[in-house]
Amino acid sequence: MSILVYTESENGKFKKAAHEVVSYAKAIADQMDTTVTAVAVNADNAESLGTYGASKVLSIKDENLSTFNAKKYASAIEGAAKNEGAKVVVVSSSANSKYLAPLLAVGLNAGYVSNVVETPSNITPFTVKRSAFTNKAFANTEITTDVKIIGLSNNSYGVVEHGGSATVEDFSPSIAESGINVESVDKVTDKVTIADAEIVVSGGRGLKGPENWGMVEELADVLGAATACSKPVSDLGWRPHSEHVGQTGKPVASNLYIAIGISGAIQHLAGINSSKVKVVINTDPEAPFFKAADYGVVGDAFEVVPQLIEKLKAFKAQNA
Ligand SMILES: Cc1cc2nc3c(=O)[nH]c(=O)nc-3n(C[C@H](O)[C@H](O)[C@H](O)COP(=O)(O)OP(=O)(O)OC[C@H]3O[C@@H](n4cnc5c(N)ncnc54)[C@H](O)[C@@H]3O)c2cc1C
């Protein structure tokens, strides 16, 4: 019996969330005195997962899984879990993992808890803490089924290097037929995505119009960040809907979130609460966002942001 963890990759490269779920699974394995087996799908360098605590990697190389399909992926992971006799399966909280986890739960007759933020507080009964009500509350939840699935909230545990090594085994599970076939996926941009970003630079209606986004993009470029926006900004067509964050948009779990000209309405905050450090730039000292901020600049974005870009460029040049 080992802890099984599904590690996501893109174009053969593991995502940051993959390293985090393995680190987290290792912590649970230590609690339960067992080991971690990772499932990697069409990924290169499977052995590298040993660094984060995997003892074994089941490496699946299959054309059938070249694009994400929840049913097919769930069946492959189910095969791996049964092969290992896993009692705990860990997945991330990415959109894809949230899509496949309920199917996996059906296949394994398992209880699934999403948005988990900590290692289990108890193994018997198996109790995990999850965020609820768009991060405004926590629920301590018992999973009573024999097999348990945990969806780890992204960026809640972090990546921990253990310096170990993993053995890699080729694994060929039977893959379910699906009524949906994804033929190809065309990405809109090569830029870092909001879900994977360590840093997100986000703009609101305070930026007055789409013509002023040059400085947001420049700041994001200097920081290697993703760009995001508030809902009205995407509703107005200033920015694509894929950038809208918040309760009805994408969740952000970055290490740094810079909000420029965003008031901090509860629906916006609901999506960014999991970000570690929040910096707010706003002309209005009474803007609600300041209450949620770690650092706040009361000032005009059109003065503050260009100066910030200049300082960051100078800092980078000095430290190059
Ligand atoms: C059901 C529902 C769901 C919603 N879901 C979401 C969601 O998912 N995400 C979301 O974002 N919103 C959502 N909203 C909308 C939300 O309630 C707010 O209306 C929205 O977040 C406000 O966007 P904003 O902060 O960009 O704009 P505003 O509220 O107009 O705020 C603009 C801010 O910019 C500041 N400002 C103005 N000029 C400058 C300047 N020159 N420099 C610096 N600061 C300046 C102002 O002081 C102000 O604080 C939802 C609303 C509802 C009802």
The ligand as a Gaussian input file, in Angstrom:
#p B3LYP/6-31G(d) Opt

LIG

0 1
 C      -22.384000      37.612000      -8.812000
 C      -21.180000      38.468000      -9.011000
 C      -19.984000      37.865000      -9.329000
 C      -18.842000      38.652000      -9.530000
 N      -17.632000      38.018000      -9.814000
 C      -16.540000      38.790000      -9.924000
 C      -15.265000      38.174000     -10.162000
 O      -15.146000      36.964000     -10.286000
 N      -14.179000      38.977000     -10.269000
 C      -14.249000      40.347000     -10.129000
 O      -13.204000      41.001000     -10.248000
 N      -15.435000      40.931000      -9.913000
 C      -16.576000      40.203000      -9.825000
 N      -17.765000      40.813000      -9.620000
 C      -17.819000      42.286000      -9.685000
 C      -17.383000      42.923000      -8.381000
 O      -18.480000      43.035000      -7.504000
 C      -16.840000      44.352000      -8.637000
 O      -17.814000      45.103000      -9.304000
 C      -15.571000      44.366000      -9.491000
 O      -14.602000      43.476000      -8.934000
 C      -14.993000      45.766000      -9.530000
 O      -13.945000      45.799000     -10.447000
 P      -12.786000      46.883000     -10.319000
 O      -12.237000      46.833000      -8.951000
 O      -11.879000      46.678000     -11.479000
 O      -13.568000      48.240000     -10.602000
 P      -14.058000      49.386000      -9.629000
 O      -14.922000      48.872000      -8.557000
 O      -14.610000      50.432000     -10.520000
 O      -12.735000      49.908000      -8.935000
 C      -11.718000      50.633000      -9.577000
 C      -10.687000      50.982000      -8.528000
 O       -9.639000      51.676000      -9.176000
 C       -9.212000      52.723000      -8.342000
 N       -8.575000      53.740000      -9.201000
 C       -9.172000      54.644000     -10.016000
 N       -8.255000      55.342000     -10.685000
 C       -7.042000      54.871000     -10.291000
 C       -5.711000      55.205000     -10.630000
 N       -5.434000      56.141000     -11.532000
 N       -4.714000      54.531000     -10.030000
 C       -4.962000      53.566000      -9.101000
 N       -6.221000      53.227000      -8.744000
 C       -7.247000      53.857000      -9.341000
 C      -10.447000      53.204000      -7.640000
 O      -10.134000      53.882000      -6.437000
 C      -11.206000      51.903000      -7.424000
 O      -10.887000      51.361000      -6.152000
 C      -18.919000      40.055000      -9.412000
 C      -20.141000      40.661000      -9.081000
 C      -21.263000      39.876000      -8.893000
 C      -22.542000      40.539000      -8.516000

